Amino acid sequence: MTPAIRGLSAAFAGLGATAAAIPAALPAVEQSVGASVVSAIPALFGGLLIGVLASSLVLRHMRALHLAAIGCLVQAVALGGAALAGTAPAFIAFAALAGLGFGLTEASASVASKAASSSSTATILTALTATVAVTAALTPLLVALAAGTERPQLVLLIVAAAQLAAAVALSTAARGTAAPTRGERQRGLRRASVAALLPLAIALPLYVGVETVFAGWSAVIPAELLRVDPAAAAIGTSIFWGLMAVGRFASSAMLRSGVTTRRALLIGTLTAAVVLGVAAVVTPTAPVFGLVAIAIAVVALAPTYALTVGLALDRLDDDEAAQATGVLVACGAAGGSFVPAAILFFTDDPTAPATFVATAVICLVVAALSAIRVRTATPAVTGSRTA
């Protein structure tokens, strides 16, 4: 394993831990500060959006691995501050700062993965995002265990320490890599590249919206369908991320066996559309079977983000990728807001058949968009299996 891969693996593992640690710590923090901190979640995503947009500008002047290291340091400071925050406003502010660091790391590490890949960017991104799912699944369990110590915020300090380690690994890997030249900074995206990205830039927020539906309601859905208590239902969040890890590792194996990125995307999204349609039919009368169908859909959809971003970056050269990644990630973040909101506009019940019908239709649209073939003027990756 190269130093770059080791650093990127640590960075992506840290992203999963940050994404899970702050939401999982909210009940304990509210008890500690004596006030509501639910606004920390929109603050986290607001910071993330700013971070990914800012990365497009910063990457023109800085190595991607160095910016990823800075993002990890920002997360470490924010998580340490959140663990020690004594008031609700302070915790919310640190959550926003953590989101900023998250956005910087996610976008720049995605760019760096293109340079570190020996074949398709989608292959390495699928494996790296699988580490996100693993740490996101384990972190809530650590929070639950730490609750017995009467200081569950200690998990935030542990994650902060992990972010510091990732920053060191990324900085070490960045030594000897070339910084962008002045000429490279000034060149924009080719018209052919914009045309190649457009279908995927539309597909990405749609997919992220579907993922957010099931991630955000991963405790609510089993609670409503199985009528279990909130403590037991909370395990649904860890199960969700465990299923995401299974799907991403399985997809990574498929790509290594010779399956193309586009075919893997179609297999996953079409499978999810079918089983979500089944969930819409059976959930009202057989909720257990409905949950099984949803679980299969989560596994099938798990690699979609990495496959879509990887397919997009494989259509660009390295400096175009640096400019486009922040925009792509920002598109995804926007979808995480508007798709769940649109579903709630039509139904206020996350377990209603309409929820599963809507997500199934969105999966079909994502499949159709990913099937569009667009020729770029100059192929960015020779021999990349993206067809």
Order of alpha helices (4+ residues) and beta strands (2+ residues): alpha-alpha-alpha-alpha-alpha-alpha-alpha-alpha-alpha-alpha-alpha-alpha-alpha-alpha-alpha-alpha
